[in-house]
């Protein structure tokens, strides 16, 4: 575990503390062998707008940390065969993504090779093969069950396990025309190393697609980040401008294609952004557009006020309604047992 004292995107030391709790705030168990899960210690970078977890695992404890979560999370989708609903959801996400990408010149047509990072069950790769003529298909995922489905049911050969900390490519091919990245920047322990690696892996006229990257701006307003806490896997709480800036710093020309208005259960969250990146020249941090931090800080303050009002109402109810008290204490007891 380490604590960053500079922004992981632009290296600025001017950081504004943000008091979001983690989603593990109600869990008593936070130690798993040598892995201790702490509060994320969020901060907002005053230069590039990135809101990020200052406390994060390093290379030595990242694997143990991911294993620890497998004991905490109920992963109904990570089984073989995956539930029908999961497969349908992946298909719907394919429809959505390829409709967006199909209207961008030179992304899908006439291309051969594709790498899908966090490919889940391999549905997008199979669709690119069957519907768009891609011939060389490569996928990486965290779950053995997904890899098995991709190989046995979808006939994909080049599937590998994704390392939690860094992008290792266990294939002979080291350059790709299209790289699809599923919810990758939000989780990255070292986001700029990730972008640099993606740039290396991309052919000159190829494109990287970042999908399932949540735009947090509406969530700041809602106060839900206080109520539920922030998933401890989420190291970058992105917004459209902060992701845009990060891509510019990483040597890409970014374009936001869409922000998904509806949730596709098990495949995509409401408010997930899709970014298309092509190779460009990296810009210096000082050349970033000026950051008016007021809208972000106002949104977070509004969310906090909503949450405080929620706590007040809850306290009042607990005082006056005995049944509510019982339900709350049973809920708390159940949560402890997870
Ligand atoms: Zn920054």
py3Dmol code that shows the C-alpha trace and the ligand (Angstrom):
import py3Dmol

protein = """\
ATOM      1  CA  UNK A   1       0.000   0.000   0.000  1.00  0.00           C
ATOM      2  CA  UNK A   2       1.268   3.438  -0.815  1.00  0.00           C
ATOM      3  CA  UNK A   3      -0.030   6.990  -0.500  1.00  0.00           C
ATOM      4  CA  UNK A   4       0.382   9.324  -3.462  1.00  0.00           C
ATOM      5  CA  UNK A   5       1.372  12.898  -2.714  1.00  0.00           C
ATOM      6  CA  UNK A   6       1.178  13.920  -6.381  1.00  0.00           C
ATOM      7  CA  UNK A   7      -1.431  13.492  -9.096  1.00  0.00           C
ATOM      8  CA  UNK A   8      -0.938  10.179 -10.933  1.00  0.00           C
ATOM      9  CA  UNK A   9      -1.899  11.838 -14.253  1.00  0.00           C
ATOM     10  CA  UNK A  10      -0.181  15.245 -14.404  1.00  0.00           C
ATOM     11  CA  UNK A  11       2.193  15.032 -11.399  1.00  0.00           C
ATOM     12  CA  UNK A  12       0.848  18.201  -9.785  1.00  0.00           C
ATOM     13  CA  UNK A  13       1.318  18.448  -6.017  1.00  0.00           C
ATOM     14  CA  UNK A  14      -1.690  20.768  -5.596  1.00  0.00           C
ATOM     15  CA  UNK A  15      -4.329  18.368  -4.293  1.00  0.00           C
ATOM     16  CA  UNK A  16      -7.706  19.102  -2.689  1.00  0.00           C
ATOM     17  CA  UNK A  17      -8.850  16.426  -0.172  1.00  0.00           C
ATOM     18  CA  UNK A  18     -12.315  14.911  -0.805  1.00  0.00           C
ATOM     19  CA  UNK A  19     -13.995  12.936   1.990  1.00  0.00           C
ATOM     20  CA  UNK A  20     -15.728  10.097   0.071  1.00  0.00           C
ATOM     21  CA  UNK A  21     -15.812   6.886   2.150  1.00  0.00           C
ATOM     22  CA  UNK A  22     -15.117   3.468   0.608  1.00  0.00           C
ATOM     23  CA  UNK A  23     -17.864   0.917   0.075  1.00  0.00           C
ATOM     24  CA  UNK A  24     -16.258  -1.135   2.842  1.00  0.00           C
ATOM     25  CA  UNK A  25     -17.128   1.411   5.482  1.00  0.00           C
ATOM     26  CA  UNK A  26     -19.623  -0.978   7.097  1.00  0.00           C
ATOM     27  CA  UNK A  27     -17.338  -4.001   7.009  1.00  0.00           C
ATOM     28  CA  UNK A  28     -15.423  -4.846  10.118  1.00  0.00           C
ATOM     29  CA  UNK A  29     -13.057  -7.207   8.343  1.00  0.00           C
ATOM     30  CA  UNK A  30     -10.562  -5.279   6.319  1.00  0.00           C
ATOM     31  CA  UNK A  31      -7.515  -7.480   6.616  1.00  0.00           C
ATOM     32  CA  UNK A  32      -6.834 -10.434   4.387  1.00  0.00           C
ATOM     33  CA  UNK A  33      -3.488 -12.028   5.205  1.00  0.00           C
ATOM     34  CA  UNK A  34      -0.935  -9.375   4.449  1.00  0.00           C
ATOM     35  CA  UNK A  35      -3.467  -7.214   2.582  1.00  0.00           C
ATOM     36  CA  UNK A  36      -5.059  -4.394   4.531  1.00  0.00           C
ATOM     37  CA  UNK A  37      -7.789  -2.394   2.830  1.00  0.00           C
ATOM     38  CA  UNK A  38      -7.793   1.221   3.933  1.00  0.00           C
ATOM     39  CA  UNK A  39     -10.001   4.145   3.057  1.00  0.00           C
ATOM     40  CA  UNK A  40      -9.133   5.406  -0.374  1.00  0.00           C
ATOM     41  CA  UNK A  41      -8.189   8.936   0.723  1.00  0.00           C
ATOM     42  CA  UNK A  42      -9.587  10.738  -2.310  1.00  0.00           C
ATOM     43  CA  UNK A  43      -8.174  13.993  -3.668  1.00  0.00           C
ATOM     44  CA  UNK A  44      -8.938  16.300  -6.571  1.00  0.00           C
ATOM     45  CA  UNK A  45      -6.019  17.493  -8.686  1.00  0.00           C
ATOM     46  CA  UNK A  46      -6.137  21.278  -9.044  1.00  0.00           C
ATOM     47  CA  UNK A  47      -4.402  21.147 -12.440  1.00  0.00           C
ATOM     48  CA  UNK A  48      -5.826  18.264 -14.516  1.00  0.00           C
ATOM     49  CA  UNK A  49      -9.150  17.791 -12.623  1.00  0.00           C
ATOM     50  CA  UNK A  50      -8.537  14.135 -11.832  1.00  0.00           C
ATOM     51  CA  UNK A  51     -10.278  12.869  -8.707  1.00  0.00           C
ATOM     52  CA  UNK A  52      -8.305   9.880  -7.479  1.00  0.00           C
ATOM     53  CA  UNK A  53      -7.593   7.563  -4.544  1.00  0.00           C
ATOM     54  CA  UNK A  54      -4.364   8.594  -2.856  1.00  0.00           C
ATOM     55  CA  UNK A  55      -4.141   5.273  -1.002  1.00  0.00           C
ATOM     56  CA  UNK A  56      -3.608   2.427  -3.427  1.00  0.00           C
ATOM     57  CA  UNK A  57      -2.011  -0.981  -3.614  1.00  0.00           C
ATOM     58  CA  UNK A  58       1.395  -1.371  -5.220  1.00  0.00           C
ATOM     59  CA  UNK A  59       2.859  -4.136  -7.335  1.00  0.00           C
ATOM     60  CA  UNK A  60       3.607  -6.338  -4.307  1.00  0.00           C
ATOM     61  CA  UNK A  61       0.091  -6.460  -2.831  1.00  0.00           C
ATOM     62  CA  UNK A  62      -2.170  -6.004  -5.886  1.00  0.00           C
ATOM     63  CA  UNK A  63      -2.721  -9.737  -6.478  1.00  0.00           C
ATOM     64  CA  UNK A  64      -3.541 -10.451  -2.824  1.00  0.00           C
ATOM     65  CA  UNK A  65      -5.879  -7.478  -2.836  1.00  0.00           C
ATOM     66  CA  UNK A  66      -7.823  -8.805  -5.837  1.00  0.00           C
ATOM     67  CA  UNK A  67      -8.022 -12.251  -4.196  1.00  0.00           C
ATOM     68  CA  UNK A  68      -9.331 -10.640  -1.008  1.00  0.00           C
ATOM     69  CA  UNK A  69     -12.210  -9.088  -2.931  1.00  0.00           C
ATOM     70  CA  UNK A  70     -13.200 -12.417  -4.427  1.00  0.00           C
ATOM     71  CA  UNK A  71     -14.094 -13.426  -0.845  1.00  0.00           C
ATOM     72  CA  UNK A  72     -16.197 -10.294  -0.316  1.00  0.00           C
ATOM     73  CA  UNK A  73     -18.034  -9.962  -3.604  1.00  0.00           C
ATOM     74  CA  UNK A  74     -20.841 -12.143  -4.846  1.00  0.00           C
ATOM     75  CA  UNK A  75     -19.900 -12.682  -8.472  1.00  0.00           C
ATOM     76  CA  UNK A  76     -22.873 -14.494  -9.939  1.00  0.00           C
ATOM     77  CA  UNK A  77     -21.625 -13.810 -13.458  1.00  0.00           C
ATOM     78  CA  UNK A  78     -18.185 -15.391 -12.903  1.00  0.00           C
ATOM     79  CA  UNK A  79     -19.330 -19.006 -13.313  1.00  0.00           C
ATOM     80  CA  UNK A  80     -19.246 -21.484 -16.177  1.00  0.00           C
ATOM     81  CA  UNK A  81     -21.457 -21.362 -18.098  1.00  0.00           C
ATOM     82  CA  UNK A  82     -22.349 -17.713 -17.424  1.00  0.00           C
ATOM     83  CA  UNK A  83     -26.054 -16.940 -16.825  1.00  0.00           C
ATOM     84  CA  UNK A  84     -28.151 -16.419 -19.973  1.00  0.00           C
ATOM     85  CA  UNK A  85     -28.935 -12.896 -18.791  1.00  0.00           C
ATOM     86  CA  UNK A  86     -25.212 -12.094 -18.694  1.00  0.00           C
ATOM     87  CA  UNK A  87     -24.707 -13.322 -22.271  1.00  0.00           C
ATOM     88  CA  UNK A  88     -27.739 -11.362 -23.505  1.00  0.00           C
ATOM     89  CA  UNK A  89     -26.388  -8.259 -21.781  1.00  0.00           C
ATOM     90  CA  UNK A  90     -22.997  -8.692 -23.476  1.00  0.00           C
ATOM     91  CA  UNK A  91     -24.764  -8.944 -26.828  1.00  0.00           C
ATOM     92  CA  UNK A  92     -26.724  -5.777 -26.172  1.00  0.00           C
ATOM     93  CA  UNK A  93     -23.519  -3.982 -25.230  1.00  0.00           C
ATOM     94  CA  UNK A  94     -21.928  -5.224 -28.495  1.00  0.00           C
ATOM     95  CA  UNK A  95     -24.851  -3.741 -30.447  1.00  0.00           C
ATOM     96  CA  UNK A  96     -24.445  -0.427 -28.652  1.00  0.00           C
ATOM     97  CA  UNK A  97     -20.652  -0.217 -29.039  1.00  0.00           C
ATOM     98  CA  UNK A  98     -20.467  -1.280 -32.674  1.00  0.00           C
ATOM     99  CA  UNK A  99     -23.219   1.091 -33.689  1.00  0.00           C
ATOM    100  CA  UNK A 100     -21.137   3.925 -32.211  1.00  0.00           C
ATOM    101  CA  UNK A 101     -17.865   2.710 -33.709  1.00  0.00           C
ATOM    102  CA  UNK A 102     -19.400   1.946 -37.106  1.00  0.00           C
ATOM    103  CA  UNK A 103     -20.154   5.611 -37.666  1.00  0.00           C
ATOM    104  CA  UNK A 104     -16.495   6.567 -37.090  1.00  0.00           C
ATOM    105  CA  UNK A 105     -14.417   6.297 -40.278  1.00  0.00           C
ATOM    106  CA  UNK A 106     -11.724   3.623 -40.336  1.00  0.00           C
ATOM    107  CA  UNK A 107     -12.326   2.078 -36.924  1.00  0.00           C
ATOM    108  CA  UNK A 108     -14.078  -1.161 -37.914  1.00  0.00           C
ATOM    109  CA  UNK A 109     -13.848  -1.431 -41.693  1.00  0.00           C
ATOM    110  CA  UNK A 110     -10.821  -3.028 -43.325  1.00  0.00           C
ATOM    111  CA  UNK A 111      -9.176  -3.884 -40.026  1.00  0.00           C
ATOM    112  CA  UNK A 112      -7.735  -7.265 -38.998  1.00  0.00           C
ATOM    113  CA  UNK A 113      -6.576  -7.456 -35.421  1.00  0.00           C
ATOM    114  CA  UNK A 114      -8.329  -6.643 -32.180  1.00  0.00           C
ATOM    115  CA  UNK A 115      -7.376  -6.888 -28.526  1.00  0.00           C
ATOM    116  CA  UNK A 116     -10.166  -6.733 -25.931  1.00  0.00           C
ATOM    117  CA  UNK A 117      -8.912  -6.069 -22.416  1.00  0.00           C
ATOM    118  CA  UNK A 118     -11.320  -7.270 -19.729  1.00  0.00           C
ATOM    119  CA  UNK A 119     -13.134  -9.041 -22.504  1.00  0.00           C
ATOM    120  CA  UNK A 120     -15.607 -10.820 -20.190  1.00  0.00           C
ATOM    121  CA  UNK A 121     -16.964 -13.870 -22.035  1.00  0.00           C
ATOM    122  CA  UNK A 122     -15.518 -12.842 -25.427  1.00  0.00           C
ATOM    123  CA  UNK A 123     -18.820 -11.761 -26.974  1.00  0.00           C
ATOM    124  CA  UNK A 124     -17.477  -8.550 -28.539  1.00  0.00           C
ATOM    125  CA  UNK A 125     -14.570 -10.429 -30.132  1.00  0.00           C
ATOM    126  CA  UNK A 126     -16.871 -13.082 -31.577  1.00  0.00           C
ATOM    127  CA  UNK A 127     -19.172 -10.380 -32.970  1.00  0.00           C
ATOM    128  CA  UNK A 128     -16.212  -8.537 -34.553  1.00  0.00           C
ATOM    129  CA  UNK A 129     -15.217 -11.815 -36.226  1.00  0.00           C
ATOM    130  CA  UNK A 130     -18.707 -12.789 -37.365  1.00  0.00           C
ATOM    131  CA  UNK A 131     -20.172  -9.388 -38.282  1.00  0.00           C
ATOM    132  CA  UNK A 132     -17.152  -7.244 -39.207  1.00  0.00           C
ATOM    133  CA  UNK A 133     -14.562  -9.670 -40.612  1.00  0.00           C
ATOM    134  CA  UNK A 134     -11.832  -9.286 -37.996  1.00  0.00           C
ATOM    135  CA  UNK A 135      -9.437 -12.214 -38.368  1.00  0.00           C
ATOM    136  CA  UNK A 136      -7.060 -11.940 -35.435  1.00  0.00           C
ATOM    137  CA  UNK A 137      -8.820 -11.893 -32.105  1.00  0.00           C
ATOM    138  CA  UNK A 138      -7.193 -11.569 -28.696  1.00  0.00           C
ATOM    139  CA  UNK A 139      -8.771 -11.256 -25.282  1.00  0.00           C
ATOM    140  CA  UNK A 140      -7.725 -10.885 -21.650  1.00  0.00           C
ATOM    141  CA  UNK A 141      -9.967 -11.283 -18.632  1.00  0.00           C
ATOM    142  CA  UNK A 142      -9.803 -11.694 -14.844  1.00  0.00           C
ATOM    143  CA  UNK A 143     -12.034 -14.781 -14.669  1.00  0.00           C
ATOM    144  CA  UNK A 144     -11.234 -18.360 -15.765  1.00  0.00           C
ATOM    145  CA  UNK A 145     -14.960 -18.984 -16.345  1.00  0.00           C
ATOM    146  CA  UNK A 146     -15.099 -16.209 -18.972  1.00  0.00           C
ATOM    147  CA  UNK A 147     -11.974 -17.491 -20.694  1.00  0.00           C
ATOM    148  CA  UNK A 148     -13.397 -20.991 -20.799  1.00  0.00           C
ATOM    149  CA  UNK A 149     -16.660 -19.766 -22.359  1.00  0.00           C
ATOM    150  CA  UNK A 150     -14.761 -17.686 -24.949  1.00  0.00           C
ATOM    151  CA  UNK A 151     -12.680 -20.701 -25.943  1.00  0.00           C
ATOM    152  CA  UNK A 152     -15.165 -23.552 -25.757  1.00  0.00           C
ATOM    153  CA  UNK A 153     -18.396 -21.835 -26.763  1.00  0.00           C
ATOM    154  CA  UNK A 154     -17.284 -18.968 -28.998  1.00  0.00           C
ATOM    155  CA  UNK A 155     -14.260 -20.665 -30.604  1.00  0.00           C
ATOM    156  CA  UNK A 156     -11.777 -17.953 -29.573  1.00  0.00           C
ATOM    157  CA  UNK A 157      -8.228 -19.302 -29.295  1.00  0.00           C
ATOM    158  CA  UNK A 158      -6.131 -16.418 -27.994  1.00  0.00           C
ATOM    159  CA  UNK A 159      -7.541 -15.756 -24.558  1.00  0.00           C
ATOM    160  CA  UNK A 160      -5.402 -15.018 -21.503  1.00  0.00           C
ATOM    161  CA  UNK A 161      -5.662 -14.098 -17.834  1.00  0.00           C
ATOM    162  CA  UNK A 162      -5.427 -10.412 -17.042  1.00  0.00           C
ATOM    163  CA  UNK A 163      -2.921  -9.485 -14.349  1.00  0.00           C
ATOM    164  CA  UNK A 164      -4.465  -7.149 -11.743  1.00  0.00           C
ATOM    165  CA  UNK A 165      -1.542  -4.728 -11.604  1.00  0.00           C
ATOM    166  CA  UNK A 166      -0.092  -4.459 -15.073  1.00  0.00           C
ATOM    167  CA  UNK A 167      -0.904  -5.161 -18.670  1.00  0.00           C
ATOM    168  CA  UNK A 168       0.973  -8.300 -19.697  1.00  0.00           C
ATOM    169  CA  UNK A 169       0.377  -9.481 -23.262  1.00  0.00           C
ATOM    170  CA  UNK A 170       0.893 -13.247 -23.403  1.00  0.00           C
ATOM    171  CA  UNK A 171       0.533 -13.400 -27.216  1.00  0.00           C
ATOM    172  CA  UNK A 172       3.018 -13.392 -30.117  1.00  0.00           C
ATOM    173  CA  UNK A 173       1.247 -10.419 -31.640  1.00  0.00           C
ATOM    174  CA  UNK A 174       2.251  -7.145 -29.987  1.00  0.00           C
ATOM    175  CA  UNK A 175       0.389  -4.586 -32.153  1.00  0.00           C
ATOM    176  CA  UNK A 176      -3.312  -4.257 -32.805  1.00  0.00           C
ATOM    177  CA  UNK A 177      -5.595  -2.259 -35.126  1.00  0.00           C
ATOM    178  CA  UNK A 178      -8.291  -1.970 -32.491  1.00  0.00           C
ATOM    179  CA  UNK A 179      -7.949  -2.156 -28.703  1.00  0.00           C
ATOM    180  CA  UNK A 180     -11.172  -2.318 -26.695  1.00  0.00           C
ATOM    181  CA  UNK A 181     -10.702  -1.517 -23.007  1.00  0.00           C
ATOM    182  CA  UNK A 182     -13.519  -2.314 -20.606  1.00  0.00           C
ATOM    183  CA  UNK A 183     -13.607  -0.164 -17.431  1.00  0.00           C
ATOM    184  CA  UNK A 184      -9.835  -0.146 -17.319  1.00  0.00           C
ATOM    185  CA  UNK A 185      -8.765   3.417 -16.512  1.00  0.00           C
ATOM    186  CA  UNK A 186     -11.016   3.618 -13.438  1.00  0.00           C
ATOM    187  CA  UNK A 187      -9.236   0.595 -11.919  1.00  0.00           C
ATOM    188  CA  UNK A 188      -5.658   1.290 -13.054  1.00  0.00           C
ATOM    189  CA  UNK A 189      -3.105   1.431 -10.254  1.00  0.00           C
ATOM    190  CA  UNK A 190      -0.802   3.440 -12.559  1.00  0.00           C
ATOM    191  CA  UNK A 191      -3.047   5.060 -15.197  1.00  0.00           C
ATOM    192  CA  UNK A 192      -0.309   6.832 -17.177  1.00  0.00           C
ATOM    193  CA  UNK A 193       1.747   3.630 -17.507  1.00  0.00           C
ATOM    194  CA  UNK A 194      -1.421   1.961 -18.765  1.00  0.00           C
ATOM    195  CA  UNK A 195      -1.991   4.643 -21.432  1.00  0.00           C
ATOM    196  CA  UNK A 196       1.682   4.518 -22.489  1.00  0.00           C
ATOM    197  CA  UNK A 197       1.441   0.759 -22.876  1.00  0.00           C
ATOM    198  CA  UNK A 198      -1.793   1.005 -24.892  1.00  0.00           C
ATOM    199  CA  UNK A 199      -0.109   3.516 -27.207  1.00  0.00           C
ATOM    200  CA  UNK A 200       2.770   1.070 -27.810  1.00  0.00           C
ATOM    201  CA  UNK A 201       0.345  -1.726 -28.601  1.00  0.00           C
ATOM    202  CA  UNK A 202      -1.616   0.346 -31.129  1.00  0.00           C
ATOM    203  CA  UNK A 203      -0.847   0.255 -34.866  1.00  0.00           C
ATOM    204  CA  UNK A 204      -0.243   3.688 -36.449  1.00  0.00           C
ATOM    205  CA  UNK A 205      -3.745   4.144 -37.861  1.00  0.00           C
ATOM    206  CA  UNK A 206      -5.509   2.085 -35.198  1.00  0.00           C
ATOM    207  CA  UNK A 207      -7.882   3.150 -32.448  1.00  0.00           C
ATOM    208  CA  UNK A 208      -8.232   2.520 -28.741  1.00  0.00           C
ATOM    209  CA  UNK A 209     -11.773   2.452 -27.371  1.00  0.00           C
ATOM    210  CA  UNK A 210     -12.318   3.063 -23.669  1.00  0.00           C
ATOM    211  CA  UNK A 211     -15.790   1.912 -22.654  1.00  0.00           C
ATOM    212  CA  UNK A 212     -17.570   1.531 -19.330  1.00  0.00           C
ATOM    213  CA  UNK A 213     -15.721   4.492 -17.820  1.00  0.00           C
ATOM    214  CA  UNK A 214     -18.243   6.171 -15.542  1.00  0.00           C
ATOM    215  CA  UNK A 215     -18.795   9.920 -15.715  1.00  0.00           C
ATOM    216  CA  UNK A 216     -18.978  10.724 -11.988  1.00  0.00           C
ATOM    217  CA  UNK A 217     -20.234  14.290 -12.286  1.00  0.00           C
ATOM    218  CA  UNK A 218     -23.957  13.349 -11.853  1.00  0.00           C
ATOM    219  CA  UNK A 219     -23.019  11.024  -8.984  1.00  0.00           C
ATOM    220  CA  UNK A 220     -21.267  13.856  -7.154  1.00  0.00           C
ATOM    221  CA  UNK A 221     -24.602  15.725  -7.109  1.00  0.00           C
ATOM    222  CA  UNK A 222     -26.669  12.721  -6.074  1.00  0.00           C
ATOM    223  CA  UNK A 223     -24.812  12.080  -2.818  1.00  0.00           C
ATOM    224  CA  UNK A 224     -24.839   8.334  -3.557  1.00  0.00           C
ATOM    225  CA  UNK A 225     -21.058   8.209  -3.212  1.00  0.00           C
ATOM    226  CA  UNK A 226     -21.492   9.114   0.452  1.00  0.00           C
ATOM    227  CA  UNK A 227     -24.412   6.809   1.018  1.00  0.00           C
ATOM    228  CA  UNK A 228     -22.969   3.658  -0.547  1.00  0.00           C
ATOM    229  CA  UNK A 229     -19.306   4.567  -0.412  1.00  0.00           C
ATOM    230  CA  UNK A 230     -17.001   4.317  -3.408  1.00  0.00           C
ATOM    231  CA  UNK A 231     -16.031   0.869  -4.654  1.00  0.00           C
ATOM    232  CA  UNK A 232     -12.550   0.281  -3.346  1.00  0.00           C
ATOM    233  CA  UNK A 233     -11.421  -0.933  -6.800  1.00  0.00           C
ATOM    234  CA  UNK A 234     -12.094   2.528  -8.215  1.00  0.00           C
ATOM    235  CA  UNK A 235      -8.842   4.460  -8.132  1.00  0.00           C
ATOM    236  CA  UNK A 236      -9.837   7.188 -10.620  1.00  0.00           C
ATOM    237  CA  UNK A 237     -13.309   8.751 -10.294  1.00  0.00           C
ATOM    238  CA  UNK A 238     -13.399  10.091 -13.836  1.00  0.00           C
ATOM    239  CA  UNK A 239     -15.372  12.899 -15.390  1.00  0.00           C
ATOM    240  CA  UNK A 240     -15.452  13.765 -19.070  1.00  0.00           C
ATOM    241  CA  UNK A 241     -12.843  16.579 -18.756  1.00  0.00           C
ATOM    242  CA  UNK A 242     -10.504  14.607 -16.479  1.00  0.00           C
ATOM    243  CA  UNK A 243     -10.463  11.585 -18.797  1.00  0.00           C
ATOM    244  CA  UNK A 244     -10.027  13.873 -21.795  1.00  0.00           C
ATOM    245  CA  UNK A 245      -7.034  15.559 -20.128  1.00  0.00           C
ATOM    246  CA  UNK A 246      -5.484  12.264 -19.122  1.00  0.00           C
ATOM    247  CA  UNK A 247      -5.640  11.020 -22.729  1.00  0.00           C
ATOM    248  CA  UNK A 248      -4.029  14.248 -24.016  1.00  0.00           C
ATOM    249  CA  UNK A 249      -1.204  13.819 -21.484  1.00  0.00           C
ATOM    250  CA  UNK A 250      -0.824  10.202 -22.605  1.00  0.00           C
ATOM    251  CA  UNK A 251      -0.259  11.059 -26.280  1.00  0.00           C
ATOM    252  CA  UNK A 252      -3.734  10.458 -27.672  1.00  0.00           C
ATOM    253  CA  UNK A 253      -6.332  12.501 -29.528  1.00  0.00           C
ATOM    254  CA  UNK A 254      -9.471  11.707 -27.529  1.00  0.00           C
ATOM    255  CA  UNK A 255     -13.070  11.996 -28.659  1.00  0.00           C
ATOM    256  CA  UNK A 256     -16.024  11.151 -26.451  1.00  0.00           C
ATOM    257  CA  UNK A 257     -18.521   9.207 -28.562  1.00  0.00           C
ATOM    258  CA  UNK A 258     -21.310   8.815 -26.026  1.00  0.00           C
ATOM    259  CA  UNK A 259     -22.348   8.545 -22.423  1.00  0.00           C
ATOM    260  CA  UNK A 260     -24.633   5.534 -22.021  1.00  0.00           C
ATOM    261  CA  UNK A 261     -27.980   6.766 -20.686  1.00  0.00           C
ATOM    262  CA  UNK A 262     -29.230   3.368 -19.488  1.00  0.00           C
ATOM    263  CA  UNK A 263     -27.881   0.574 -17.359  1.00  0.00           C
ATOM    264  CA  UNK A 264     -27.383  -2.835 -18.983  1.00  0.00           C
ATOM    265  CA  UNK A 265     -27.226  -5.133 -15.980  1.00  0.00           C
ATOM    266  CA  UNK A 266     -23.942  -7.115 -15.883  1.00  0.00           C
ATOM    267  CA  UNK A 267     -22.583  -5.273 -18.909  1.00  0.00           C
ATOM    268  CA  UNK A 268     -22.658  -1.492 -18.584  1.00  0.00           C
ATOM    269  CA  UNK A 269     -23.594   1.159 -16.032  1.00  0.00           C
ATOM    270  CA  UNK A 270     -25.778   4.182 -16.538  1.00  0.00           C
ATOM    271  CA  UNK A 271     -23.534   7.153 -17.282  1.00  0.00           C
ATOM    272  CA  UNK A 272     -20.684   5.082 -18.753  1.00  0.00           C
ATOM    273  CA  UNK A 273     -18.577   7.011 -21.234  1.00  0.00           C
ATOM    274  CA  UNK A 274     -17.211   5.680 -24.520  1.00  0.00           C
ATOM    275  CA  UNK A 275     -13.994   7.372 -25.668  1.00  0.00           C
ATOM    276  CA  UNK A 276     -12.285   6.863 -29.016  1.00  0.00           C
ATOM    277  CA  UNK A 277      -8.517   7.484 -28.971  1.00  0.00           C
ATOM    278  CA  UNK A 278      -6.153   7.860 -31.890  1.00  0.00           C
ATOM    279  CA  UNK A 279      -2.431   8.422 -31.684  1.00  0.00           C
ATOM    280  CA  UNK A 280      -1.399  12.036 -31.188  1.00  0.00           C
ATOM    281  CA  UNK A 281       1.438  13.988 -29.596  1.00  0.00           C
ATOM    282  CA  UNK A 282       1.516  14.059 -25.794  1.00  0.00           C
ATOM    283  CA  UNK A 283       0.956  17.533 -24.435  1.00  0.00           C
ATOM    284  CA  UNK A 284       2.756  18.971 -21.399  1.00  0.00           C
ATOM    285  CA  UNK A 285       0.730  19.342 -18.152  1.00  0.00           C
ATOM    286  CA  UNK A 286       1.123  23.123 -18.276  1.00  0.00           C
ATOM    287  CA  UNK A 287      -0.576  23.182 -21.691  1.00  0.00           C
ATOM    288  CA  UNK A 288      -3.821  21.697 -20.309  1.00  0.00           C
ATOM    289  CA  UNK A 289      -6.866  23.971 -20.454  1.00  0.00           C
ATOM    290  CA  UNK A 290      -7.439  25.956 -17.229  1.00  0.00           C
ATOM    291  CA  UNK A 291      -9.558  24.169 -14.646  1.00  0.00           C
ATOM    292  CA  UNK A 292     -12.518  25.943 -13.067  1.00  0.00           C
ATOM    293  CA  UNK A 293     -12.831  23.706 -10.022  1.00  0.00           C
ATOM    294  CA  UNK A 294     -15.983  25.367  -8.688  1.00  0.00           C
ATOM    295  CA  UNK A 295     -18.593  23.197 -10.531  1.00  0.00           C
ATOM    296  CA  UNK A 296     -16.975  19.973  -9.314  1.00  0.00           C
ATOM    297  CA  UNK A 297     -16.549  21.158  -5.729  1.00  0.00           C
ATOM    298  CA  UNK A 298     -20.106  22.581  -5.699  1.00  0.00           C
ATOM    299  CA  UNK A 299     -21.478  19.261  -6.958  1.00  0.00           C
ATOM    300  CA  UNK A 300     -19.614  17.328  -4.255  1.00  0.00           C
ATOM    301  CA  UNK A 301     -20.833  19.771  -1.563  1.00  0.00           C
ATOM    302  CA  UNK A 302     -24.423  19.390  -2.826  1.00  0.00           C
ATOM    303  CA  UNK A 303     -24.098  15.579  -2.639  1.00  0.00           C
ATOM    304  CA  UNK A 304     -22.704  15.840   0.892  1.00  0.00           C
ATOM    305  CA  UNK A 305     -25.615  18.067   1.974  1.00  0.00           C
ATOM    306  CA  UNK A 306     -28.103  15.552   0.543  1.00  0.00           C
ATOM    307  CA  UNK A 307     -26.394  12.757   2.438  1.00  0.00           C
ATOM    308  CA  UNK A 308     -26.416  14.735   5.702  1.00  0.00           C
ATOM    309  CA  UNK A 309     -30.157  15.350   5.329  1.00  0.00           C
ATOM    310  CA  UNK A 310     -30.620  11.618   4.727  1.00  0.00           C
ATOM    311  CA  UNK A 311     -28.717  10.843   7.963  1.00  0.00           C
ATOM    312  CA  UNK A 312     -30.865  13.317   9.903  1.00  0.00           C
ATOM    313  CA  UNK A 313     -34.086  11.723   8.653  1.00  0.00           C
ATOM    314  CA  UNK A 314     -32.749   8.284   9.509  1.00  0.00           C
ATOM    315  CA  UNK A 315     -31.810   9.337  13.049  1.00  0.00           C
ATOM    316  CA  UNK A 316     -35.259  10.818  13.603  1.00  0.00           C
ATOM    317  CA  UNK A 317     -36.969   7.626  12.414  1.00  0.00           C
ATOM    318  CA  UNK A 318     -34.781   5.479  14.659  1.00  0.00           C
ATOM    319  CA  UNK A 319     -35.811   7.555  17.666  1.00  0.00           C
ATOM    320  CA  UNK A 320     -39.507   7.301  17.067  1.00  0.00           C
ATOM    321  CA  UNK A 321     -40.185   3.962  15.380  1.00  0.00           C
ATOM    322  CA  UNK A 322     -39.184   0.833  17.344  1.00  0.00           C
ATOM    323  CA  UNK A 323     -39.750  -1.487  14.324  1.00  0.00           C
ATOM    324  CA  UNK A 324     -37.389   0.578  12.202  1.00  0.00           C
ATOM    325  CA  UNK A 325     -34.777   0.127  14.944  1.00  0.00           C
ATOM    326  CA  UNK A 326     -35.121  -3.648  14.823  1.00  0.00           C
ATOM    327  CA  UNK A 327     -34.915  -3.813  11.023  1.00  0.00           C
ATOM    328  CA  UNK A 328     -31.819  -1.606  11.026  1.00  0.00           C
ATOM    329  CA  UNK A 329     -30.038  -3.719  13.616  1.00  0.00           C
ATOM    330  CA  UNK A 330     -30.858  -6.961  11.770  1.00  0.00           C
ATOM    331  CA  UNK A 331     -29.549  -5.422   8.535  1.00  0.00           C
ATOM    332  CA  UNK A 332     -26.347  -4.411  10.305  1.00  0.00           C
ATOM    333  CA  UNK A 333     -25.950  -7.921  11.718  1.00  0.00           C
ATOM    334  CA  UNK A 334     -26.378  -9.454   8.238  1.00  0.00           C
ATOM    335  CA  UNK A 335     -23.837  -7.084   6.732  1.00  0.00           C
ATOM    336  CA  UNK A 336     -21.269  -8.089   9.350  1.00  0.00           C
ATOM    337  CA  UNK A 337     -21.609 -11.684   8.300  1.00  0.00           C
ATOM    338  CA  UNK A 338     -20.591 -11.032   4.665  1.00  0.00           C
TER     339      UNK A 338
END
"""
ligand_1 = """\
1
ZN
Zn -3.478 16.098 -12.231
"""
view = py3Dmol.view(width=600, height=400)
view.addModel(protein, "pdb")
view.setStyle({"model": 0}, {"cartoon": {"style": "trace"}})
view.addModel(ligand_1, "xyz")
view.setStyle({"model": 1}, {"stick": {}})
view.zoomTo()
view.show()
